[in-house]
Amino acid sequence: MTGEATGETRPRRGGLLVVCVIGILASAVGLWAAGSLVWLRQRYSTPFSGESVAEVSGSVVRGELSALALATLAAIAAVLATGGILRRLIGLVVVAEAVLLGWRLFDWADGPRGVAEIPGTPPGSRPLAVEEVSPFGPALMGASAVVLLVCGLLVVVAARRMPAMGARYSAPREGGRTRDPQLRTWEALDEGRDPTVDEDAGADEPRRD
């Protein structure tokens, strides 16, 4: 009964960790994609050819998107490699990142503004009015922030219930051995023993010379 309960609980805990990792990974991809999309088209004047219109990507409008996408990828490794209080701290960092993204999105929604320097324009160009605003980049940024917030809160709340890398070395033990049958197999292989042999049964049988 106990073994069955343990076997059922561990996949659920591992499943929660997998969900968080996939969510954080999806957020990192979303932030990178949001930085690559066109957020607005801005008119500018040049000293040679008069006025023209340039497409401005999210990485120009919100320069932190690329850096936050890389930081989000690093958070995945940190969540997998840590446990307990340290993992909760990583979760808080993820929550703080989501709050920062939300604030930057709110600032953008309050009134999209053009950029002072448009990459790729001729020297001496002067920015003018914003011609068109695209909603897809900001929407993707907002969706990534929401997913990050949910995953970060899950990590903070359920940090101890999620398995960590190397958890089999710190699993609860009984009589010097791990209680989980699956982890016992790994221990037996590490010690050079046959994992298919039941040690308890072998200990009860009389030795034959």
Secondary structure by P-SEA (a helix, b strand, c coil): caaaaaaaaaaaaaaaaaaaaaaaaaaaaaaaaaaacccbbbbbbccccccbbbbbcccccccaaaaaaaaaaaaaaaaaacccaaaaaaaaaaaaaaaaaaaaaaaaacbbbbbcccccccccccccccccccaaaaaaaaaaaaaaaaaaaaaaacccccccccccccccccccccccaaaaaaaaaaacccccccaaaaaaccccc
